[in-house]
Amino acid sequence: MVDGQIIVVGWPLAGVLVLLTVVGALVVRLGRLDGWRPVVTAATRATVQLGTVSLLIAAVLASGWLTAGFVLLMYGIAAVTSAGRITRGGGRAAVRALPGPAMSIAAGVGPVLALLVGTGIVPARPVAIIPIAGILIGGAMTATSLAGRRARDELRARRGEYEAALALGLFNRDAALLITRPTANQALVPVLDQTRTVGLVTLPGAFVGVLLGGGDPIQAGVTQLVVLVSLLAIEAVAVLVTIEVVAHTP
C-alpha cells in the first residue's frame, strides 16, 4: 500500500492494462476462440464506465433518489446485456427478447434485496445498497444469460426432438422444458463453485471490500456469506424464470 492506495495510479498501471488487453485479444485471436474485438471492446468499456462511475459516485451516494435511480440503471443495463447475449447480438431480436431477461433478473433480485434491506441486514444507506445491489444484479444477469443462451441452443440443436414431443401430444411449454430443463442447472455452476470454494480458492469482492474499508475479518466473512447465499437464491430463481420464458417462446 502506497499513501493509502491499494493500486498505484500512474503510467505503469496504464501500460500494464493495455498490455493485458492486447495479450487477451491475441490469445483469443491466435487460438481461434473468437474474434479479438470483444476483448478490446470489453476492456475499453470497463475503463470508461468505471471512470465515469468513480466521478459520479460521490453525488449518487449523497442522495437516496439518485441511489434508487442508479440501481434501476444497473438493472436496465443488465437486462439489455443479457438480452443481447441470449440472442447473440443486438438489434430487433434483442429488443424483442428484452422482457424475458428483465423479468428473470427482477424476479430474482427484487425479493431478495427487499428482504435484506427490510430486515436491516443491509443498512438502508446508499453506500451499502449500491455495491450489494450491483453484485446481486450482476449475478442474476450472468445466470440469465447462460440459461437463456443454452436453452435456445438446445432447442435449435434438438429441434427434431422438440417436434417429436409435440407430435406425441405435449403442449409447447412441456415439449420445450423436456429439452431445456436437463441442462439449465449448468447456469448455476459458477455461483455454486464460488460458494463451495470461498475462502479456500477465492476471496470474492465483498470480503475484500469490507477488509479494505477497515472492517474486521469476521464482518467481512459474514458479509460475503450473505452475498453468496443470496446469489444462490437469486440465480436459481433467474434460471427457472428464464427457461420458462424460453419454453413459452421456443
Residue pairs with C-beta under 8 A, 6 or more apart in sequence:
2 8
6 212
7 13
17 43
17 47
20 43
21 39
21 40
21 43
24 39
24 43
25 36
25 37
25 39
25 40
26 36
27 33
28 34
28 35
28 36
28 38
28 39
29 35
29 36
57 130
59 66
60 66
60 67
60 70
60 126
60 130
61 67
61 126
61 127
61 130
62 126
63 126
64 126
66 126
67 126
67 129
67 130
70 130
71 129
71 130
71 133
71 137
74 133
74 134
74 137
75 102
75 105
75 106
75 109
75 137
76 102
78 101
78 105
78 137
78 138
78 140
78 141
79 98
79 101
79 102
79 105
79 141
80 94
80 98
81 141
81 145
82 101
82 104
82 105
82 141
82 144
82 145
82 148
83 94
83 95
83 97
83 98
83 100
83 101
83 102
84 90
84 94
85 145
85 148
85 149
86 94
86 97
86 100
86 101
86 144
86 145
86 148
86 149
86 152
87 93
87 94
87 97
88 149
97 148
100 148
100 242
100 245
100 246
100 249
101 141
101 144
101 145
101 148
101 242
103 241
103 245
104 140
104 144
104 147
104 148
104 237
104 238
104 239
104 241
104 242
104 245
105 137
105 140
105 141
105 144
105 238
107 237
107 238
107 241
108 136
108 140
108 143
108 233
108 234
108 235
108 236
108 237
108 238
108 241
109 133
109 136
109 137
109 140
109 234
112 136
112 230
112 233
112 234
113 122
113 132
113 133
113 136
115 121
116 122
116 132
116 226
116 230
117 124
117 129
121 226
122 128
122 129
122 132
122 226
123 129
131 206
131 209
132 206
132 227
135 205
135 206
135 227
135 231
136 227
136 230
136 231
136 234
139 191
139 231
139 234
139 235
140 234
140 235
140 238
142 190
142 235
143 187
143 188
143 190
143 191
143 234
143 235
143 238
143 239
143 242
144 187
144 238
144 239
144 242
146 186
146 187
146 190
147 184
147 187
147 238
147 239
147 242
147 243
148 242
148 243
148 245
148 246
150 180
150 183
150 184
150 186
150 187
151 176
151 180
151 183
151 184
151 242
151 243
151 246
151 247
152 246
154 179
154 180
154 183
155 162
155 176
155 179
155 180
155 246
155 250
158 179
161 178
161 179
162 175
162 176
162 178
162 179
162 250
165 174
165 175
165 178
165 179
166 172
166 175
170 178
172 247
172 248
172 250
173 244
173 247
173 248
175 250
176 246
176 247
176 248
176 250
177 243
177 244
177 247
180 243
180 246
180 247
181 243
184 239
184 240
184 242
184 243
185 239
187 235
187 239
187 242
188 232
188 235
188 236
188 239
191 228
191 231
191 232
191 235
192 232
194 202
194 204
194 228
195 228
195 229
195 231
195 232
198 204
198 207
198 224
198 228
199 221
204 224
204 227
204 228
206 220
206 223
206 224
206 227
207 220
207 221
207 223
207 224
208 220
210 219
210 220
210 223
210 224
211 217
211 220
215 223
